[in-house]
Amino acid sequence: MKIISIKSYRNGYTGIFEEDDKYVLFNFSKNGKLKKINKYNKEDYVDYNHFVGMMSKFIPYGSFLKEPVKIESITIEELDRIFSKIK
């Protein structure tokens, strides 16, 4: 799994992670609750850049990471670590 977009908000993070066959828009609260808001099948996009271009209409382009970050699982510690590197 890779984090490709992340943004901090008062109670946690929102962003997009990439799995083998899909992209997932998520919210993750500081109390550890993951909410998958929407899923996007990779087969619906030409490539990663096409997906980012389409999503940039709804999510600020600056929220996307220059390089996706590989993680084993979504935890508050992992998201804190990633977000601290991009601030």
HTML snippet that shows the backbone in 3Dmol.js (N, CA, C, O; Angstrom):
<script src="https://3Dmol.org/build/3Dmol-min.js"></script>
<div id="view" style="width:600px;height:400px;position:relative"></div>
<script>
const pdb = `
ATOM      1  N   MET A   1       0.853  -1.170   0.000  1.00  0.00           N
ATOM      2  CA  MET A   1       0.000   0.000   0.000  1.00  0.00           C
ATOM      3  C   MET A   1       0.896   1.229   0.000  1.00  0.00           C
ATOM      4  O   MET A   1       1.961   1.239   0.617  1.00  0.00           O
ATOM      5  N   LYS A   2       0.442   2.278  -0.710  1.00  0.00           N
ATOM      6  CA  LYS A   2       1.197   3.522  -0.773  1.00  0.00           C
ATOM      7  C   LYS A   2       0.266   4.698  -0.492  1.00  0.00           C
ATOM      8  O   LYS A   2      -0.874   4.722  -0.955  1.00  0.00           O
ATOM      9  N   ILE A   3       0.754   5.661   0.262  1.00  0.00           N
ATOM     10  CA  ILE A   3       0.038   6.918   0.464  1.00  0.00           C
ATOM     11  C   ILE A   3       0.412   7.830  -0.695  1.00  0.00           C
ATOM     12  O   ILE A   3       1.595   8.052  -0.950  1.00  0.00           O
ATOM     13  N   ILE A   4      -0.587   8.361  -1.400  1.00  0.00           N
ATOM     14  CA  ILE A   4      -0.287   9.250  -2.518  1.00  0.00           C
ATOM     15  C   ILE A   4      -0.776  10.674  -2.275  1.00  0.00           C
ATOM     16  O   ILE A   4      -0.357  11.608  -2.959  1.00  0.00           O
ATOM     17  N   SER A   5      -1.661  10.831  -1.302  1.00  0.00           N
ATOM     18  CA  SER A   5      -2.176  12.158  -0.959  1.00  0.00           C
ATOM     19  C   SER A   5      -2.475  12.172   0.529  1.00  0.00           C
ATOM     20  O   SER A   5      -3.012  11.210   1.080  1.00  0.00           O
ATOM     21  N   ILE A   6      -2.118  13.284   1.175  1.00  0.00           N
ATOM     22  CA  ILE A   6      -2.404  13.392   2.605  1.00  0.00           C
ATOM     23  C   ILE A   6      -2.583  14.857   2.973  1.00  0.00           C
ATOM     24  O   ILE A   6      -1.869  15.738   2.495  1.00  0.00           O
ATOM     25  N   LYS A   7      -3.547  15.079   3.825  1.00  0.00           N
ATOM     26  CA  LYS A   7      -3.807  16.421   4.338  1.00  0.00           C
ATOM     27  C   LYS A   7      -4.253  16.282   5.786  1.00  0.00           C
ATOM     28  O   LYS A   7      -5.061  15.416   6.122  1.00  0.00           O
ATOM     29  N   SER A   8      -3.718  17.138   6.630  1.00  0.00           N
ATOM     30  CA  SER A   8      -4.055  17.122   8.049  1.00  0.00           C
ATOM     31  C   SER A   8      -5.323  17.933   8.280  1.00  0.00           C
ATOM     32  O   SER A   8      -5.543  18.954   7.629  1.00  0.00           O
ATOM     33  N   TYR A   9      -6.134  17.484   9.188  1.00  0.00           N
ATOM     34  CA  TYR A   9      -7.257  18.276   9.663  1.00  0.00           C
ATOM     35  C   TYR A   9      -7.307  18.144  11.174  1.00  0.00           C
ATOM     36  O   TYR A   9      -6.544  17.374  11.757  1.00  0.00           O
ATOM     37  N   ARG A  10      -8.170  18.864  11.789  1.00  0.00           N
ATOM     38  CA  ARG A  10      -8.191  18.983  13.248  1.00  0.00           C
ATOM     39  C   ARG A  10      -8.146  17.642  13.987  1.00  0.00           C
ATOM     40  O   ARG A  10      -7.422  17.499  14.972  1.00  0.00           O
ATOM     41  N   ASN A  11      -8.909  16.674  13.518  1.00  0.00           N
ATOM     42  CA  ASN A  11      -9.017  15.399  14.232  1.00  0.00           C
ATOM     43  C   ASN A  11      -8.300  14.238  13.559  1.00  0.00           C
ATOM     44  O   ASN A  11      -8.511  13.087  13.940  1.00  0.00           O
ATOM     45  N   GLY A  12      -7.463  14.509  12.573  1.00  0.00           N
ATOM     46  CA  GLY A  12      -6.765  13.412  11.917  1.00  0.00           C
ATOM     47  C   GLY A  12      -6.265  13.779  10.540  1.00  0.00           C
ATOM     48  O   GLY A  12      -5.735  14.868  10.319  1.00  0.00           O
ATOM     49  N   TYR A  13      -6.441  12.850   9.618  1.00  0.00           N
ATOM     50  CA  TYR A  13      -5.953  13.027   8.254  1.00  0.00           C
ATOM     51  C   TYR A  13      -7.004  12.600   7.249  1.00  0.00           C
ATOM     52  O   TYR A  13      -7.876  11.779   7.532  1.00  0.00           O
ATOM     53  N   THR A  14      -6.894  13.183   6.073  1.00  0.00           N
ATOM     54  CA  THR A  14      -7.662  12.724   4.928  1.00  0.00           C
ATOM     55  C   THR A  14      -6.670  12.559   3.793  1.00  0.00           C
ATOM     56  O   THR A  14      -5.659  13.259   3.744  1.00  0.00           O
ATOM     57  N   GLY A  15      -6.943  11.656   2.896  1.00  0.00           N
ATOM     58  CA  GLY A  15      -6.011  11.440   1.800  1.00  0.00           C
ATOM     59  C   GLY A  15      -6.434  10.299   0.914  1.00  0.00           C
ATOM     60  O   GLY A  15      -7.579   9.848   0.935  1.00  0.00           O
ATOM     61  N   ILE A  16      -5.466   9.842   0.126  1.00  0.00           N
ATOM     62  CA  ILE A  16      -5.711   8.730  -0.796  1.00  0.00           C
ATOM     63  C   ILE A  16      -4.563   7.749  -0.650  1.00  0.00           C
ATOM     64  O   ILE A  16      -3.395   8.137  -0.613  1.00  0.00           O
ATOM     65  N   PHE A  17      -4.912   6.469  -0.569  1.00  0.00           N
ATOM     66  CA  PHE A  17      -3.872   5.449  -0.627  1.00  0.00           C
ATOM     67  C   PHE A  17      -4.119   4.564  -1.830  1.00  0.00           C
ATOM     68  O   PHE A  17      -5.239   4.428  -2.322  1.00  0.00           O
ATOM     69  N   GLU A  18      -3.026   3.965  -2.285  1.00  0.00           N
ATOM     70  CA  GLU A  18      -3.057   3.121  -3.472  1.00  0.00           C
ATOM     71  C   GLU A  18      -2.875   1.670  -3.067  1.00  0.00           C
ATOM     72  O   GLU A  18      -1.971   1.336  -2.302  1.00  0.00           O
ATOM     73  N   GLU A  19      -3.739   0.814  -3.586  1.00  0.00           N
ATOM     74  CA  GLU A  19      -3.588  -0.628  -3.428  1.00  0.00           C
ATOM     75  C   GLU A  19      -3.299  -1.199  -4.818  1.00  0.00           C
ATOM     76  O   GLU A  19      -3.222  -0.450  -5.791  1.00  0.00           O
ATOM     77  N   ASP A  20      -3.143  -2.501  -4.912  1.00  0.00           N
ATOM     78  CA  ASP A  20      -2.790  -3.119  -6.197  1.00  0.00           C
ATOM     79  C   ASP A  20      -3.779  -2.785  -7.311  1.00  0.00           C
ATOM     80  O   ASP A  20      -3.367  -2.541  -8.445  1.00  0.00           O
ATOM     81  N   ASP A  21      -5.066  -2.771  -7.007  1.00  0.00           N
ATOM     82  CA  ASP A  21      -6.069  -2.608  -8.053  1.00  0.00           C
ATOM     83  C   ASP A  21      -6.950  -1.371  -7.919  1.00  0.00           C
ATOM     84  O   ASP A  21      -7.837  -1.146  -8.743  1.00  0.00           O
ATOM     85  N   LYS A  22      -6.708  -0.562  -6.874  1.00  0.00           N
ATOM     86  CA  LYS A  22      -7.575   0.603  -6.674  1.00  0.00           C
ATOM     87  C   LYS A  22      -6.895   1.696  -5.868  1.00  0.00           C
ATOM     88  O   LYS A  22      -5.878   1.483  -5.207  1.00  0.00           O
ATOM     89  N   TYR A  23      -7.501   2.880  -5.952  1.00  0.00           N
ATOM     90  CA  TYR A  23      -7.139   4.019  -5.117  1.00  0.00           C
ATOM     91  C   TYR A  23      -8.283   4.203  -4.126  1.00  0.00           C
ATOM     92  O   TYR A  23      -9.445   4.010  -4.485  1.00  0.00           O
ATOM     93  N   VAL A  24      -7.975   4.570  -2.896  1.00  0.00           N
ATOM     94  CA  VAL A  24      -9.001   4.701  -1.860  1.00  0.00           C
ATOM     95  C   VAL A  24      -8.887   6.075  -1.200  1.00  0.00           C
ATOM     96  O   VAL A  24      -7.847   6.426  -0.644  1.00  0.00           O
ATOM     97  N   LEU A  25      -9.964   6.836  -1.271  1.00  0.00           N
ATOM     98  CA  LEU A  25     -10.069   8.110  -0.566  1.00  0.00           C
ATOM     99  C   LEU A  25     -10.479   7.787   0.864  1.00  0.00           C
ATOM    100  O   LEU A  25     -11.438   7.047   1.082  1.00  0.00           O
ATOM    101  N   PHE A  26      -9.753   8.341   1.849  1.00  0.00           N
ATOM    102  CA  PHE A  26     -10.007   7.961   3.235  1.00  0.00           C
ATOM    103  C   PHE A  26      -9.966   9.146   4.189  1.00  0.00           C
ATOM    104  O   PHE A  26      -9.414  10.200   3.875  1.00  0.00           O
ATOM    105  N   ASN A  27     -10.555   8.951   5.343  1.00  0.00           N
ATOM    106  CA  ASN A  27     -10.380   9.795   6.530  1.00  0.00           C
ATOM    107  C   ASN A  27      -9.851   8.881   7.621  1.00  0.00           C
ATOM    108  O   ASN A  27     -10.297   7.742   7.758  1.00  0.00           O
ATOM    109  N   PHE A  28      -8.903   9.381   8.393  1.00  0.00           N
ATOM    110  CA  PHE A  28      -8.369   8.612   9.512  1.00  0.00           C
ATOM    111  C   PHE A  28      -8.335   9.529  10.715  1.00  0.00           C
ATOM    112  O   PHE A  28      -7.601  10.518  10.728  1.00  0.00           O
ATOM    113  N   SER A  29      -9.122   9.209  11.723  1.00  0.00           N
ATOM    114  CA  SER A  29      -9.193  10.058  12.912  1.00  0.00           C
ATOM    115  C   SER A  29      -8.073   9.694  13.881  1.00  0.00           C
ATOM    116  O   SER A  29      -7.552   8.579  13.862  1.00  0.00           O
ATOM    117  N   LYS A  30      -7.720  10.638  14.712  1.00  0.00           N
ATOM    118  CA  LYS A  30      -6.630  10.429  15.673  1.00  0.00           C
ATOM    119  C   LYS A  30      -6.948   9.335  16.678  1.00  0.00           C
ATOM    120  O   LYS A  30      -6.045   8.834  17.346  1.00  0.00           O
ATOM    121  N   ASN A  31      -8.217   8.954  16.798  1.00  0.00           N
ATOM    122  CA  ASN A  31      -8.556   7.853  17.705  1.00  0.00           C
ATOM    123  C   ASN A  31      -8.395   6.493  17.017  1.00  0.00           C
ATOM    124  O   ASN A  31      -8.731   5.459  17.593  1.00  0.00           O
ATOM    125  N   GLY A  32      -7.878   6.499  15.778  1.00  0.00           N
ATOM    126  CA  GLY A  32      -7.553   5.242  15.107  1.00  0.00           C
ATOM    127  C   GLY A  32      -8.621   4.684  14.202  1.00  0.00           C
ATOM    128  O   GLY A  32      -8.506   3.541  13.758  1.00  0.00           O
ATOM    129  N   LYS A  33      -9.655   5.446  13.910  1.00  0.00           N
ATOM    130  CA  LYS A  33     -10.734   4.937  13.069  1.00  0.00           C
ATOM    131  C   LYS A  33     -10.502   5.312  11.606  1.00  0.00           C
ATOM    132  O   LYS A  33     -10.384   6.491  11.270  1.00  0.00           O
ATOM    133  N   LEU A  34     -10.437   4.298  10.738  1.00  0.00           N
ATOM    134  CA  LEU A  34     -10.271   4.485   9.309  1.00  0.00           C
ATOM    135  C   LEU A  34     -11.640   4.427   8.636  1.00  0.00           C
ATOM    136  O   LEU A  34     -12.395   3.473   8.822  1.00  0.00           O
ATOM    137  N   LYS A  35     -11.944   5.450   7.860  1.00  0.00           N
ATOM    138  CA  LYS A  35     -13.190   5.467   7.102  1.00  0.00           C
ATOM    139  C   LYS A  35     -12.834   5.582   5.628  1.00  0.00           C
ATOM    140  O   LYS A  35     -12.236   6.571   5.203  1.00  0.00           O
ATOM    141  N   LYS A  36     -13.202   4.567   4.847  1.00  0.00           N
ATOM    142  CA  LYS A  36     -12.990   4.586   3.405  1.00  0.00           C
ATOM    143  C   LYS A  36     -14.175   5.311   2.774  1.00  0.00           C
ATOM    144  O   LYS A  36     -15.308   4.832   2.825  1.00  0.00           O
ATOM    145  N   ILE A  37     -13.903   6.456   2.187  1.00  0.00           N
ATOM    146  CA  ILE A  37     -14.967   7.298   1.646  1.00  0.00           C
ATOM    147  C   ILE A  37     -15.376   6.859   0.248  1.00  0.00           C
ATOM    148  O   ILE A  37     -16.563   6.784  -0.070  1.00  0.00           O
ATOM    149  N   ASN A  38     -14.374   6.568  -0.588  1.00  0.00           N
ATOM    150  CA  ASN A  38     -14.663   6.162  -1.955  1.00  0.00           C
ATOM    151  C   ASN A  38     -13.512   5.333  -2.491  1.00  0.00           C
ATOM    152  O   ASN A  38     -12.374   5.469  -2.043  1.00  0.00           O
ATOM    153  N   LYS A  39     -13.817   4.471  -3.454  1.00  0.00           N
ATOM    154  CA  LYS A  39     -12.805   3.635  -4.099  1.00  0.00           C
ATOM    155  C   LYS A  39     -12.841   3.914  -5.594  1.00  0.00           C
ATOM    156  O   LYS A  39     -13.910   4.109  -6.173  1.00  0.00           O
ATOM    157  N   TYR A  40     -11.661   3.932  -6.218  1.00  0.00           N
ATOM    158  CA  TYR A  40     -11.525   4.191  -7.641  1.00  0.00           C
ATOM    159  C   TYR A  40     -10.702   3.066  -8.259  1.00  0.00           C
ATOM    160  O   TYR A  40      -9.540   2.880  -7.897  1.00  0.00           O
ATOM    161  N   ASN A  41     -11.287   2.318  -9.180  1.00  0.00           N
ATOM    162  CA  ASN A  41     -10.584   1.216  -9.828  1.00  0.00           C
ATOM    163  C   ASN A  41      -9.479   1.748 -10.724  1.00  0.00           C
ATOM    164  O   ASN A  41      -9.706   2.661 -11.518  1.00  0.00           O
ATOM    165  N   LYS A  42      -8.296   1.190 -10.604  1.00  0.00           N
ATOM    166  CA  LYS A  42      -7.166   1.632 -11.413  1.00  0.00           C
ATOM    167  C   LYS A  42      -7.425   1.440 -12.900  1.00  0.00           C
ATOM    168  O   LYS A  42      -6.941   2.214 -13.725  1.00  0.00           O
ATOM    169  N   GLU A  43      -8.179   0.421 -13.238  1.00  0.00           N
ATOM    170  CA  GLU A  43      -8.439   0.140 -14.652  1.00  0.00           C
ATOM    171  C   GLU A  43      -9.236   1.255 -15.340  1.00  0.00           C
ATOM    172  O   GLU A  43      -9.310   1.298 -16.568  1.00  0.00           O
ATOM    173  N   ASP A  44      -9.827   2.145 -14.557  1.00  0.00           N
ATOM    174  CA  ASP A  44     -10.582   3.262 -15.123  1.00  0.00           C
ATOM    175  C   ASP A  44      -9.692   4.437 -15.522  1.00  0.00           C
ATOM    176  O   ASP A  44     -10.182   5.431 -16.057  1.00  0.00           O
ATOM    177  N   TYR A  45      -8.387   4.330 -15.265  1.00  0.00           N
ATOM    178  CA  TYR A  45      -7.444   5.417 -15.539  1.00  0.00           C
ATOM    179  C   TYR A  45      -6.294   4.891 -16.376  1.00  0.00           C
ATOM    180  O   TYR A  45      -5.879   3.743 -16.225  1.00  0.00           O
ATOM    181  N   VAL A  46      -5.783   5.734 -17.258  1.00  0.00           N
ATOM    182  CA  VAL A  46      -4.677   5.346 -18.126  1.00  0.00           C
ATOM    183  C   VAL A  46      -3.450   4.998 -17.296  1.00  0.00           C
ATOM    184  O   VAL A  46      -2.788   3.988 -17.533  1.00  0.00           O
ATOM    185  N   ASP A  47      -3.157   5.859 -16.310  1.00  0.00           N
ATOM    186  CA  ASP A  47      -2.011   5.639 -15.432  1.00  0.00           C
ATOM    187  C   ASP A  47      -2.168   6.509 -14.186  1.00  0.00           C
ATOM    188  O   ASP A  47      -3.185   7.180 -14.008  1.00  0.00           O
ATOM    189  N   TYR A  48      -1.163   6.488 -13.342  1.00  0.00           N
ATOM    190  CA  TYR A  48      -1.172   7.252 -12.095  1.00  0.00           C
ATOM    191  C   TYR A  48      -1.375   8.745 -12.358  1.00  0.00           C
ATOM    192  O   TYR A  48      -2.176   9.390 -11.682  1.00  0.00           O
ATOM    193  N   ASN A  49      -0.653   9.295 -13.337  1.00  0.00           N
ATOM    194  CA  ASN A  49      -0.763  10.718 -13.639  1.00  0.00           C
ATOM    195  C   ASN A  49      -2.167  11.101 -14.091  1.00  0.00           C
ATOM    196  O   ASN A  49      -2.644  12.191 -13.774  1.00  0.00           O
ATOM    197  N   HIS A  50      -2.821  10.229 -14.818  1.00  0.00           N
ATOM    198  CA  HIS A  50      -4.205  10.470 -15.240  1.00  0.00           C
ATOM    199  C   HIS A  50      -5.118  10.546 -14.016  1.00  0.00           C
ATOM    200  O   HIS A  50      -5.977  11.424 -13.928  1.00  0.00           O
ATOM    201  N   PHE A  51      -4.929   9.625 -13.078  1.00  0.00           N
ATOM    202  CA  PHE A  51      -5.727   9.635 -11.850  1.00  0.00           C
ATOM    203  C   PHE A  51      -5.517  10.933 -11.075  1.00  0.00           C
ATOM    204  O   PHE A  51      -6.484  11.575 -10.664  1.00  0.00           O
ATOM    205  N   VAL A  52      -4.252  11.323 -10.873  1.00  0.00           N
ATOM    206  CA  VAL A  52      -3.952  12.552 -10.133  1.00  0.00           C
ATOM    207  C   VAL A  52      -4.565  13.753 -10.842  1.00  0.00           C
ATOM    208  O   VAL A  52      -5.133  14.630 -10.191  1.00  0.00           O
ATOM    209  N   GLY A  53      -4.458  13.804 -12.151  1.00  0.00           N
ATOM    210  CA  GLY A  53      -5.039  14.904 -12.907  1.00  0.00           C
ATOM    211  C   GLY A  53      -6.541  14.997 -12.735  1.00  0.00           C
ATOM    212  O   GLY A  53      -7.086  16.089 -12.579  1.00  0.00           O
ATOM    213  N   MET A  54      -7.205  13.868 -12.763  1.00  0.00           N
ATOM    214  CA  MET A  54      -8.666  13.855 -12.590  1.00  0.00           C
ATOM    215  C   MET A  54      -9.052  14.246 -11.166  1.00  0.00           C
ATOM    216  O   MET A  54      -9.991  15.018 -10.969  1.00  0.00           O
ATOM    217  N   MET A  55      -8.344  13.726 -10.181  1.00  0.00           N
ATOM    218  CA  MET A  55      -8.674  14.013  -8.793  1.00  0.00           C
ATOM    219  C   MET A  55      -8.327  15.444  -8.406  1.00  0.00           C
ATOM    220  O   MET A  55      -8.909  15.991  -7.469  1.00  0.00           O
ATOM    221  N   SER A  56      -7.390  16.052  -9.113  1.00  0.00           N
ATOM    222  CA  SER A  56      -6.995  17.430  -8.809  1.00  0.00           C
ATOM    223  C   SER A  56      -8.124  18.420  -9.050  1.00  0.00           C
ATOM    224  O   SER A  56      -8.049  19.571  -8.620  1.00  0.00           O
ATOM    225  N   LYS A  57      -9.155  17.981  -9.728  1.00  0.00           N
ATOM    226  CA  LYS A  57     -10.334  18.829  -9.910  1.00  0.00           C
ATOM    227  C   LYS A  57     -11.107  18.979  -8.595  1.00  0.00           C
ATOM    228  O   LYS A  57     -11.848  19.943  -8.407  1.00  0.00           O
ATOM    229  N   PHE A  58     -10.924  18.013  -7.688  1.00  0.00           N
ATOM    230  CA  PHE A  58     -11.669  17.975  -6.430  1.00  0.00           C
ATOM    231  C   PHE A  58     -10.777  18.101  -5.195  1.00  0.00           C
ATOM    232  O   PHE A  58     -11.214  18.581  -4.149  1.00  0.00           O
ATOM    233  N   ILE A  59      -9.536  17.670  -5.327  1.00  0.00           N
ATOM    234  CA  ILE A  59      -8.582  17.676  -4.221  1.00  0.00           C
ATOM    235  C   ILE A  59      -7.404  18.550  -4.660  1.00  0.00           C
ATOM    236  O   ILE A  59      -6.867  18.357  -5.750  1.00  0.00           O
ATOM    237  N   PRO A  60      -7.001  19.502  -3.828  1.00  0.00           N
ATOM    238  CA  PRO A  60      -5.890  20.369  -4.229  1.00  0.00           C
ATOM    239  C   PRO A  60      -4.656  19.576  -4.665  1.00  0.00           C
ATOM    240  O   PRO A  60      -4.242  18.633  -3.990  1.00  0.00           O
ATOM    241  N   TYR A  61      -4.084  19.965  -5.785  1.00  0.00           N
ATOM    242  CA  TYR A  61      -2.916  19.272  -6.330  1.00  0.00           C
ATOM    243  C   TYR A  61      -1.784  19.198  -5.308  1.00  0.00           C
ATOM    244  O   TYR A  61      -1.039  18.218  -5.283  1.00  0.00           O
ATOM    245  N   GLY A  62      -1.648  20.222  -4.465  1.00  0.00           N
ATOM    246  CA  GLY A  62      -0.601  20.253  -3.455  1.00  0.00           C
ATOM    247  C   GLY A  62      -0.739  19.185  -2.383  1.00  0.00           C
ATOM    248  O   GLY A  62       0.204  18.939  -1.632  1.00  0.00           O
ATOM    249  N   SER A  63      -1.896  18.552  -2.303  1.00  0.00           N
ATOM    250  CA  SER A  63      -2.103  17.467  -1.337  1.00  0.00           C
ATOM    251  C   SER A  63      -1.458  16.160  -1.793  1.00  0.00           C
ATOM    252  O   SER A  63      -1.253  15.251  -0.988  1.00  0.00           O
ATOM    253  N   PHE A  64      -1.135  16.066  -3.095  1.00  0.00           N
ATOM    254  CA  PHE A  64      -0.526  14.852  -3.625  1.00  0.00           C
ATOM    255  C   PHE A  64       0.979  14.877  -3.377  1.00  0.00           C
ATOM    256  O   PHE A  64       1.633  15.904  -3.556  1.00  0.00           O
ATOM    257  N   LEU A  65       1.508  13.753  -2.971  1.00  0.00           N
ATOM    258  CA  LEU A  65       2.938  13.640  -2.697  1.00  0.00           C
ATOM    259  C   LEU A  65       3.712  13.570  -4.010  1.00  0.00           C
ATOM    260  O   LEU A  65       3.219  13.017  -4.993  1.00  0.00           O
ATOM    261  N   LYS A  66       4.915  14.125  -4.029  1.00  0.00           N
ATOM    262  CA  LYS A  66       5.749  14.041  -5.225  1.00  0.00           C
ATOM    263  C   LYS A  66       6.098  12.593  -5.517  1.00  0.00           C
ATOM    264  O   LYS A  66       6.124  12.167  -6.671  1.00  0.00           O
ATOM    265  N   GLU A  67       6.365  11.847  -4.465  1.00  0.00           N
ATOM    266  CA  GLU A  67       6.651  10.414  -4.561  1.00  0.00           C
ATOM    267  C   GLU A  67       5.750   9.685  -3.569  1.00  0.00           C
ATOM    268  O   GLU A  67       5.780   9.998  -2.379  1.00  0.00           O
ATOM    269  N   PRO A  68       4.952   8.724  -4.024  1.00  0.00           N
ATOM    270  CA  PRO A  68       4.136   7.945  -3.084  1.00  0.00           C
ATOM    271  C   PRO A  68       5.019   7.284  -2.026  1.00  0.00           C
ATOM    272  O   PRO A  68       6.165   6.926  -2.296  1.00  0.00           O
ATOM    273  N   VAL A  69       4.474   7.129  -0.827  1.00  0.00           N
ATOM    274  CA  VAL A  69       5.220   6.551   0.298  1.00  0.00           C
ATOM    275  C   VAL A  69       4.614   5.196   0.638  1.00  0.00           C
ATOM    276  O   VAL A  69       3.424   5.087   0.932  1.00  0.00           O
ATOM    277  N   LYS A  70       5.459   4.162   0.593  1.00  0.00           N
ATOM    278  CA  LYS A  70       5.001   2.807   0.897  1.00  0.00           C
ATOM    279  C   LYS A  70       4.861   2.632   2.403  1.00  0.00           C
ATOM    280  O   LYS A  70       5.746   3.018   3.167  1.00  0.00           O
ATOM    281  N   ILE A  71       3.739   2.044   2.824  1.00  0.00           N
ATOM    282  CA  ILE A  71       3.505   1.729   4.235  1.00  0.00           C
ATOM    283  C   ILE A  71       2.886   0.337   4.325  1.00  0.00           C
ATOM    284  O   ILE A  71       2.287  -0.162   3.372  1.00  0.00           O
ATOM    285  N   GLU A  72       3.046  -0.263   5.479  1.00  0.00           N
ATOM    286  CA  GLU A  72       2.465  -1.594   5.717  1.00  0.00           C
ATOM    287  C   GLU A  72       0.995  -1.492   6.103  1.00  0.00           C
ATOM    288  O   GLU A  72       0.167  -2.282   5.650  1.00  0.00           O
ATOM    289  N   SER A  73       0.679  -0.504   6.952  1.00  0.00           N
ATOM    290  CA  SER A  73      -0.707  -0.308   7.380  1.00  0.00           C
ATOM    291  C   SER A  73      -0.905   1.154   7.752  1.00  0.00           C
ATOM    292  O   SER A  73       0.055   1.881   8.009  1.00  0.00           O
ATOM    293  N   ILE A  74      -2.152   1.568   7.777  1.00  0.00           N
ATOM    294  CA  ILE A  74      -2.462   2.947   8.125  1.00  0.00           C
ATOM    295  C   ILE A  74      -2.627   3.043   9.632  1.00  0.00           C
ATOM    296  O   ILE A  74      -3.542   2.469  10.223  1.00  0.00           O
ATOM    297  N   THR A  75      -1.702   3.795  10.236  1.00  0.00           N
ATOM    298  CA  THR A  75      -1.762   4.076  11.662  1.00  0.00           C
ATOM    299  C   THR A  75      -1.525   5.567  11.839  1.00  0.00           C
ATOM    300  O   THR A  75      -1.022   6.230  10.932  1.00  0.00           O
ATOM    301  N   ILE A  76      -1.876   6.088  12.981  1.00  0.00           N
ATOM    302  CA  ILE A  76      -1.668   7.511  13.235  1.00  0.00           C
ATOM    303  C   ILE A  76      -0.175   7.824  13.236  1.00  0.00           C
ATOM    304  O   ILE A  76       0.229   8.902  12.800  1.00  0.00           O
ATOM    305  N   GLU A  77       0.647   6.896  13.722  1.00  0.00           N
ATOM    306  CA  GLU A  77       2.092   7.115  13.750  1.00  0.00           C
ATOM    307  C   GLU A  77       2.668   7.212  12.336  1.00  0.00           C
ATOM    308  O   GLU A  77       3.503   8.073  12.058  1.00  0.00           O
ATOM    309  N   GLU A  78       2.218   6.321  11.445  1.00  0.00           N
ATOM    310  CA  GLU A  78       2.690   6.356  10.057  1.00  0.00           C
ATOM    311  C   GLU A  78       2.256   7.643   9.366  1.00  0.00           C
ATOM    312  O   GLU A  78       3.049   8.273   8.665  1.00  0.00           O
ATOM    313  N   LEU A  79       1.003   8.032   9.562  1.00  0.00           N
ATOM    314  CA  LEU A  79       0.506   9.254   8.921  1.00  0.00           C
ATOM    315  C   LEU A  79       1.192  10.485   9.494  1.00  0.00           C
ATOM    316  O   LEU A  79       1.502  11.417   8.751  1.00  0.00           O
ATOM    317  N   ASP A  80       1.437  10.508  10.804  1.00  0.00           N
ATOM    318  CA  ASP A  80       2.188  11.614  11.416  1.00  0.00           C
ATOM    319  C   ASP A  80       3.589  11.711  10.809  1.00  0.00           C
ATOM    320  O   ASP A  80       4.064  12.802  10.493  1.00  0.00           O
ATOM    321  N   ARG A  81       4.238  10.571  10.651  1.00  0.00           N
ATOM    322  CA  ARG A  81       5.599  10.528  10.100  1.00  0.00           C
ATOM    323  C   ARG A  81       5.616  11.067   8.663  1.00  0.00           C
ATOM    324  O   ARG A  81       6.462  11.891   8.315  1.00  0.00           O
ATOM    325  N   ILE A  82       4.692  10.604   7.846  1.00  0.00           N
ATOM    326  CA  ILE A  82       4.627  11.061   6.462  1.00  0.00           C
ATOM    327  C   ILE A  82       4.320  12.544   6.390  1.00  0.00           C
ATOM    328  O   ILE A  82       4.966  13.280   5.644  1.00  0.00           O
ATOM    329  N   PHE A  83       3.341  12.982   7.159  1.00  0.00           N
ATOM    330  CA  PHE A  83       2.940  14.388   7.102  1.00  0.00           C
ATOM    331  C   PHE A  83       4.045  15.314   7.593  1.00  0.00           C
ATOM    332  O   PHE A  83       4.213  16.414   7.068  1.00  0.00           O
ATOM    333  N   SER A  84       4.800  14.874   8.601  1.00  0.00           N
ATOM    334  CA  SER A  84       5.884  15.717   9.126  1.00  0.00           C
ATOM    335  C   SER A  84       6.981  15.930   8.092  1.00  0.00           C
ATOM    336  O   SER A  84       7.665  16.953   8.125  1.00  0.00           O
ATOM    337  N   LYS A  85       7.161  14.988   7.179  1.00  0.00           N
ATOM    338  CA  LYS A  85       8.180  15.109   6.137  1.00  0.00           C
ATOM    339  C   LYS A  85       7.779  16.085   5.032  1.00  0.00           C
ATOM    340  O   LYS A  85       8.645  16.638   4.355  1.00  0.00           O
ATOM    341  N   ILE A  86       6.485  16.301   4.845  1.00  0.00           N
ATOM    342  CA  ILE A  86       6.056  17.157   3.733  1.00  0.00           C
ATOM    343  C   ILE A  86       5.713  18.569   4.155  1.00  0.00           C
ATOM    344  O   ILE A  86       5.491  19.427   3.301  1.00  0.00           O
ATOM    345  N   LYS A  87       5.665  18.833   5.463  1.00  0.00           N
ATOM    346  CA  LYS A  87       5.309  20.182   5.928  1.00  0.00           C
ATOM    347  C   LYS A  87       6.342  21.196   5.542  1.00  0.00           C
ATOM    348  O   LYS A  87       6.195  22.377   5.856  1.00  0.00           O
TER     349      LYS A  87
END
`;
const viewer = $3Dmol.createViewer("view");
viewer.addModel(pdb, "pdb");
viewer.setStyle({}, {cartoon: {color: "spectrum"}});
viewer.zoomTo();
viewer.render();
</script>
